[in-house]
Amino acid sequence: MRDDAHPPVEIPVFVVVPPRVLLLDIAGPMEVLRKANLEQDAVRFTIAYVGPSPTTGSSIGLDIAGIGLLPGDLPDQALVVMPGSAEIPLGGVRPDHEADAPLEDAIIAWLKQVIRPGIRLVSICSGALTAARAGLLDGHDCTTHHACTADLVRLAPAARVLENRLYVEDGERLTSAGITTGVDLMLHVVARMAGHAVALAVARYLVVYLRRGGSDPQLSPWLEGRNHIHPSIHRAQDAVAADPAADWSVERLANVAAASPRNLSRLFNEHTGMTVIDYVNRMRIALARELLAGSQLDMETVAERSGFASTRQLRRAWGRFHDVPPSRMRASVAVLQHG
């Protein structure tokens, strides 16, 4: 139910549609935002599709119509999404690069004009090359599809091009490695703006996993250890995230992951950089932190509901991840909430 006393924060999103656009670069991230709008009322993503032409072809041979004009300026806090283009669309027909060049130049000139502090630029796949041609990645960490890395280095010699990354966030520049990683990046945006619970719900709906980009040291603990694609480990992590307080022994999680306990332990270390028990404790501490910040439950109840056998065990595990004890953290949150 919508709270009329607290209208949603509107985030204007402008999706640039270039010639021969990779359709998945648009469809994947926008499905994330569509579902995020349905999952909560606090943040509303409003989408506009803009470009230098009202119609264009796509990577899969489907024409796209109804594209709006490139606006003269953008509102504060806008999100500009720059998808990539297919070199050869479905059907094998070679594109007319001479005809496309003025349209691409128009996009580059527009990006140079409208991207300013307060406007975030999100590139998907080879869209980073367009951003680079506009000089908008200079001085920033960035990434792109592995097939485009050399081109990005050439086009943006003043940028720090990172390889083997799902996505990279550096200030107001967000870049992804290509194709489906646009979904990963937009889930990251949703987690930042609407909360990790919303991002998790969207990911479950899309039947994808939340994964780290590896460039954000302050990522929510709910998303830690997700920068991998191993399905067995994701199954175990999903089970723990859904119910951190359950009795998650290595043996029980191995059964969930369809692996032997020994193999699960090895794979967990290899793909997440932590042990199974360490991951379980991180999830329990994250839950305990939420209970402490959002309720008046006593410490014994918080410990019990977050899966710890005692307050002593909670405090011992807490101390491995936080410098401030749980009681002091709760007091700090209370001061912030009540002034």
Order of alpha helices (4+ residues) and beta strands (2+ residues): beta-alpha-beta-beta-beta-alpha-beta-alpha-beta-alpha-beta-beta-beta-alpha-alpha-alpha-alpha-alpha-alpha-alpha-alpha-alpha
